[in-house]
Every structure is written in C-alpha cells, then in structure tokens.
C-alpha cells in the first residue's frame, strides 16, 4: 500500500509540485514541474544520459507543437532525511519573519538528486479559427501585444501557432520578479 506523507503544493515561484509517500519500506519523493526546473535536478548517476537526451528531444518536439510539457522525477529518501526535512519544514513554518523564504529553501534542498521518471504534456487547445481572427485584426492595422506570465518557450510557440508572432515581428522580452 501507498501512504501519502506530505504534499508540497505548486507555487508560481517554485514552479514545482511534490508529494512524499511511503511505498512499502521506502519513502519516496515525486516531483513534477517544467523541464527547465526539473532536469537540472536530475543526477546522471541515477539516470542514463541517453534517457535524458531522448527526454529533452521529446520535450522540444511537444513544446514546438504548442503543448505544455512537464517532467517527473523521483528520489528515495532515508527515514533520517525525511525526519530532518519534516523538522526543518515545521521550524520554517513557525518562523515569524522569513517564513516563505525559509520554507522555499527547505523544500528546494529536498527536491534535488532526482531520478528522471519521464514526461507528459497537455495540449493547450486554442479557439477555432484564432489564426483568422488574428489576421483580421492585423489587416485592420491594429497593433497586438502579447503579455503573458508563461514560460518564454510556451509563449513563443502559442504566439507562432495563433499568428500573433511571425518572422518579421520585433519581440521584446521583459522578465519581472
């Protein structure tokens, strides 16, 4: 049987969601998030290079189709690692001043040394005939700005697939933290 021990909810700054479970005699951490955030946390000692290479190629392909892709990694924790994490997590939770920063650091330290399990994607369905609507707006001389909080690659792919972005556009990227 599998028992959920802890759920670390998605947060826009962390860009990940994790769950810690007990599976038989093992305590496992499963982490889901975008490729740019999860793959650097994967340890090549635990995941063959060919699998990482194939995953990157596959992710590029599905993201190029305008899909939202994510990666799943896993780490087996010792009972001591789990207990230290829970203790530090509770302590950070009770900090009066730097609660969010401390919690983030505690979680970040746990979500490392992962084994790559795989990836998945969600197709972002765009309204039918969106390209026609965008073309009509452009032909009418109306300027279009695309403002998004999404990953640059996702935003770019959506912009291309809708016709908002073409090769002649000037693209200005601004990152605000």
VENLINSUL-V288959 format. One record per backbone hydrogen bond with DSSP energy under -1.0 kcal/mol. CO is the residue of the C=O (numbers start at 1). NH is the residue of the N-H. Records with the same first field share a line. If there is no record, write none. Layout:
# VENLINSUL-V288959
CO=NH ; NH
This chain:
# VENLINSUL-V288959
1=24
3=22
6=20
8=18
11=15
17=32
18=8
19=30
20=5 ; 6
21=28
22=3
23=26
26=23
27=77
28=21
29=75
30=19
31=73
32=17
33=71
34=37 ; 38
35=39
38=41
39=42
41=114
43=46 ; 47
48=52
49=53
50=54
51=55
52=56
53=57
54=58
55=59
56=60
57=61
58=62
59=63
60=64
62=67
63=66
68=122
70=120
71=33
72=117 ; 118
73=31
74=115
75=29
78=82
79=83
80=84
81=85
82=86
83=87
84=88
85=89
86=90
87=91
88=92
89=93
90=94
92=95
98=102
99=103
100=104
101=105
102=106
103=107
104=108
105=109
106=110
107=111
110=112
114=43
115=74
118=72
120=70
122=68
123=125
127=130
129=133
130=134
131=135
132=136
133=137
134=138
135=139
136=140
137=142
138=141
151=155
152=156
153=157
154=158
155=159
156=160
157=161
158=162
159=164 ; 165
166=169
